[in-house]
Amino acid sequence: MKIADFELGKGKTFIVAELSANHNGSLEIACKTIEAAARAGANAIKLQTYRADTITLNSNSDDFKIKGGTLWDNISYYELYDKAHTPWHWHEKLQQVAYDNGLIFFSSPFDKTAVDFLEKLNVPAYKIASFEINDIPLIEYTASFGKPVIISTGVAYKQEIDDAVAACRNKGNNNIILLKCTSSYPAPLNEANIKMIEKLSVDYNCLTGLSDHTLNNMTAVLSVAVGACMVEKHFILDKSINSADNAFSLDEKEFKKFVEDIKMAETILGNVSYEISPSSYKGRSFMRSLYAVENIEKGETFTYNNIGSYRPNLGISPKYEKEIIGKKAKENIKKYSPINNDLIESGE
């Protein structure tokens, strides 16, 4: 599967920097953030495309106040999303900045009007946020355009994941990537459960990845080891920016290390092959082989007393010892010389 010119599932991790609310209402900060993400080694920048009134209702009733020990407790949903949203008239400019810096640009739509808007920008993929996984009409509409659909599973029961995947496939779209996600900000390590990345891949026969809200790089590195083809992390230009997401976002220096650690994991994982690596091949000289442990005269019989298995590996493999015993030396062999085929008579 490809997202723009990046082919997923071929050993290189698709590393996505999530802009989210980290522009803090400034187009200039948003542009500089995208430039910094490119310098840090991201493959793509992802936005969130909504307005406060497309994601919630403008009500001050208690039902619409955020609770539960989050970073945003006691403010209304509308207040949060009104502050955090990325203005739609910025998108085209931000897309161009991304392209100018070699980044793939895509977004999370939160309603059908956002999908229509992003289609006009010809984004190469869509991300369904964790909290929208139960919005089957939105997923069906998004999938109907045939582009890769990335779905975070953070708050979903299995049946809801089933429904979301079925919604894509019912529209003839099998370009699905499921992301393991812990929808807590920041996410505790004991709830990362990245073993689920492989489980999701097996159960749904699709590519899988990680939407990472932890405060370390280890989660992402281990996710690559268990099959993640994509890793997403919130990115911020400067940790001093008082955005809604700054507490769990990486700055340029941190994200660069994040990318380096993922690439190191890719290198360490390597390929599935019984071929010996070049550096290991050099070590074959330390293997054992057969040697003369006494002077052996021409015509003398090889016995367990005059040959044996020793390092280095300059003679015949010890596995042939039984075949050689009882045969005769074709010529004189000095003590401590390796035994090679040209020293053995082919007869008895």
C-alpha positions in Angstrom: 0.0 0.0 0.0 1.2 3.5 -0.8 0.5 6.8 0.8 1.7 9.3 -1.8 5.2 8.0 -2.8 5.8 6.1 0.5 5.2 2.4 0.3 4.1 0.9 3.6 5.0 -2.5 4.9 8.4 -2.8 3.1 10.6 -2.5 6.2 10.6 1.3 6.5 8.4 2.9 9.1 6.0 5.7 8.0 6.8 8.3 10.6 4.0 10.9 11.0 4.3 14.2 12.9 0.9 15.2 14.3 0.4 19.0 14.3 -2.9 18.9 16.1 -3.4 22.0 18.3 0.3 22.8 18.5 0.1 25.8 16.2 -1.7 27.6 19.2 -3.7 29.7 16.8 -0.8 31.0 14.8 -0.3 30.3 11.1 3.3 31.3 11.4 3.9 28.8 14.2 2.1 26.1 12.1 4.4 26.7 9.1 7.5 26.7 11.2 6.3 23.5 13.0 6.0 21.8 9.6 9.5 22.9 8.6 10.9 21.7 11.9 9.2 18.3 11.5 10.9 17.9 8.2 14.3 18.7 9.7 13.6 16.2 12.4 13.1 13.4 9.9 9.3 12.9 9.7 7.9 11.4 6.5 4.5 13.2 6.8 2.6 15.9 8.7 -0.9 15.3 9.7 -3.6 17.9 10.6 -7.0 17.6 12.1 -9.8 19.1 10.0 -12.8 20.3 12.0 -14.5 23.3 13.4 -15.8 23.5 16.9 -19.4 23.3 15.6 -18.7 20.2 13.4 -17.4 18.2 16.4 -19.6 19.3 19.3 -22.4 21.6 20.4 -22.0 25.0 21.9 -23.5 24.3 25.2 -22.3 25.2 28.7 -24.4 22.5 30.4 -22.6 20.1 32.6 -23.0 17.4 30.0 -20.6 19.3 27.7 -18.0 20.0 30.4 -14.8 17.8 30.1 -14.3 15.6 33.2 -12.4 12.5 34.1 -8.9 13.7 35.1 -7.8 14.9 31.7 -5.5 17.8 30.8 -8.7 19.8 29.9 -11.0 19.2 32.8 -13.7 21.8 33.6 -13.7 23.6 30.2 -16.4 22.8 27.7 -15.8 20.7 24.6 -16.7 23.7 22.4 -14.1 25.9 24.1 -11.4 23.3 23.7 -12.1 22.6 20.0 -12.6 26.2 19.2 -9.1 27.0 20.6 -7.5 23.8 19.2 -8.9 23.6 15.6 -6.8 24.4 12.6 -8.6 27.0 10.5 -9.6 25.6 7.2 -8.3 28.5 5.2 -4.8 27.6 6.5 -4.8 24.2 5.0 -3.7 25.0 1.4 -0.8 27.1 2.7 0.2 24.4 5.2 0.0 21.8 2.4 2.3 23.8 0.3 4.8 24.3 3.1 4.7 20.5 3.6 5.4 19.8 0.0 8.1 22.4 -0.2 9.8 20.5 2.7 9.4 17.1 1.2 6.6 16.0 3.6 3.5 14.1 2.8 0.4 16.0 3.9 -2.9 14.5 5.1 -5.5 15.0 7.8 -8.2 13.6 10.1 -11.6 14.7 8.9 -14.3 14.8 11.6 -17.4 15.1 9.5 -18.4 14.7 5.8 -17.9 18.4 5.0 -14.2 18.0 6.1 -13.8 15.0 3.8 -15.2 17.1 0.9 -12.9 19.9 1.7 -9.8 17.6 1.9 -10.8 16.0 -1.3 -10.4 19.4 -3.0 -6.8 19.4 -1.7 -6.3 15.9 -3.0 -4.8 14.5 0.2 -3.4 11.0 -0.3 -4.9 9.4 2.8 -7.3 9.9 5.7 -7.1 9.2 9.4 -10.1 8.4 11.5 -9.5 9.5 15.1 -10.1 7.1 18.0 -13.2 9.0 19.2 -14.8 8.8 15.7 -14.4 5.1 15.3 -18.1 4.6 16.0 -19.1 7.1 13.4 -19.8 4.5 10.7 -21.4 6.9 8.2 -18.3 9.1 8.4 -16.0 6.0 7.9 -18.1 4.8 5.0 -18.0 8.2 3.3 -14.3 8.6 3.8 -13.6 5.1 2.5 -15.7 5.6 -0.5 -13.0 7.7 -2.1 -10.7 4.6 -2.3 -7.7 6.2 -0.5 -5.9 4.6 2.5 -7.9 4.9 5.7 -6.0 4.9 8.9 -8.1 4.1 12.0 -7.0 4.6 15.6 -8.5 2.0 17.9 -7.8 3.6 21.3 -11.3 3.7 22.9 -12.9 0.9 20.7 -14.4 -2.4 21.8 -13.6 -5.2 19.4 -17.1 -5.0 17.8 -16.5 -1.3 17.0 -13.3 -2.2 15.3 -15.1 -4.9 13.4 -17.7 -2.4 12.3 -15.2 0.2 11.3 -13.2 -2.3 9.2 -16.4 -3.6 7.6 -17.5 -0.1 6.8 -14.3 0.4 4.7 -14.6 -3.0 3.0 -18.3 -2.6 2.3 -17.2 0.4 0.2 -14.7 -1.8 -1.7 -11.8 -0.2 0.2 -9.2 -2.6 1.6 -6.5 0.0 2.1 -6.8 -0.1 5.8 -4.2 0.6 8.6 -5.3 0.0 12.2 -3.3 1.9 14.8 -2.9 0.6 18.4 -3.6 3.6 20.5 -3.9 4.4 24.2 -6.3 7.3 24.3 -4.9 8.9 27.4 -2.8 12.1 27.2 -0.1 11.3 28.1 -0.5 7.5 28.0 0.7 5.3 30.8 3.3 2.7 29.8 1.4 -0.2 31.5 -1.5 0.4 29.2 0.6 0.6 25.9 -0.1 -3.1 25.1 1.7 -3.0 21.8 1.5 -6.8 21.5 -2.0 -5.9 20.1 -0.3 -4.5 16.9 0.5 -8.0 15.7 -2.9 -9.2 16.9 -4.8 -6.6 15.0 -2.8 -7.5 11.8 -3.7 -11.1 12.2 -7.3 -10.6 13.1 -8.1 -8.0 10.4 -5.6 -9.0 7.7 -4.4 -5.4 7.3 -1.4 -3.2 8.0 -1.0 -2.0 11.6 0.8 0.8 13.4 0.9 2.9 16.5 -0.5 6.2 17.6 1.8 7.0 20.4 1.0 9.3 23.3 3.6 7.9 25.8 6.4 10.1 27.1 9.2 7.9 25.8 10.7 6.4 22.6 10.7 2.8 23.7 7.0 2.3 23.0 7.5 3.2 19.3 10.7 1.3 19.0 9.1 -1.9 20.3 6.1 -1.3 18.1 8.3 -1.6 15.1 9.6 -4.9 16.4 6.1 -6.3 16.6 5.1 -5.2 13.1 4.1 -1.5 13.1 4.5 0.0 9.6 3.5 3.4 10.8 4.1 5.5 13.9 2.4 8.8 14.7 3.5 11.2 17.4 2.4 14.7 18.3 5.0 17.4 17.4 5.5 20.9 18.7 7.9 23.6 17.6 8.7 24.7 21.2 7.6 23.1 24.5 6.9 26.6 25.9 4.0 27.0 23.6 0.9 26.8 25.7 -1.2 24.6 23.4 -3.7 21.9 24.3 -1.3 19.2 23.4 2.1 20.4 24.5 2.3 18.1 27.5 2.6 15.0 25.3 4.3 16.4 22.2 7.9 16.1 21.1 10.0 19.1 20.0 12.4 19.0 17.1 15.4 17.7 19.1 13.2 15.0 20.8 11.5 14.0 17.6 14.9 13.7 15.8 16.0 11.2 18.5 12.6 9.5 18.1 13.2 9.0 14.4 16.8 7.9 15.0 15.7 5.3 17.5 13.0 3.9 15.1 15.6 3.7 12.3 18.0 1.9 14.6 15.2 -0.6 15.4 14.7 -1.1 11.7 18.4 -1.8 11.2 18.5 -4.2 14.1 15.4 -6.1 12.9 17.0 -6.6 9.5 15.7 -9.3 7.1 14.4 -12.8 7.5 17.1 -14.9 5.9 19.4 -17.9 6.7 22.1 -16.2 4.8 25.1 -15.4 7.0 25.8 -11.7 7.3 29.2 -10.4 6.0 30.6 -9.7 9.5 29.4 -13.1 10.8 31.0 -14.8 7.8 34.4 -13.6 8.9 33.8 -15.5 12.1 33.6 -18.8 10.4 37.3 -19.0 10.6 36.8 -19.8 14.3 34.8 -22.9 13.6 36.3 -26.3 14.1 37.7 -28.6 11.4 39.8 -31.8 11.2 43.5 -31.7 11.9 46.4 -34.2 12.1 47.4 -34.6 15.7 50.4 -36.8 14.7 52.7 -37.1 11.7 50.8 -39.3 9.3 52.8 -41.2 6.6 51.6 -41.8 3.0 49.3 -44.9 3.0 48.8 -44.7 6.8 45.2 -45.2 8.0 43.3 -42.3 9.5 42.3 -43.2 13.1 40.7 -41.4 16.0 44.3 -41.2 17.5 45.9 -39.3 14.6 43.2 -36.8 13.6 40.8 -34.7 15.6 38.4 -31.7 15.7 40.1 -28.3 16.4 40.0 -24.6 15.6 40.5 -22.9 13.1 38.4 -23.8 10.2 41.0 -24.6 7.5 40.2 -28.3 7.0 37.2 -30.6 6.5 34.2 -30.2 8.7 34.2 -32.5 11.7 30.9 -34.0 10.5 32.9 -36.0 8.0 35.2 -37.6 10.6 33.5 -41.0 10.6 33.7 -41.2 6.8 37.4 -40.5 6.9 38.3 -42.9 9.7 39.6 -46.1 8.1 40.7 -44.4 4.8 44.4 -43.8 4.0 46.5 -40.8 3.6 47.3 -40.0 -0.1 50.6 -38.3 1.0 52.7 -37.5 4.1 50.8 -35.2 6.4 52.6 -33.1 9.1 51.4 -32.9 12.6 49.0 -30.0 13.2 48.1 -29.7 9.4 44.5 -29.4 8.4 43.0 -32.4 6.7 41.6 -31.7 3.2 40.0 -33.9 0.6 43.1 -33.9 -1.6 45.0 -35.7 1.3 42.5 -38.6 1.4 42.6 -41.7 -0.8 39.2 -42.3 -2.4 39.4 -46.1 -1.8 38.5 -48.0 1.4 
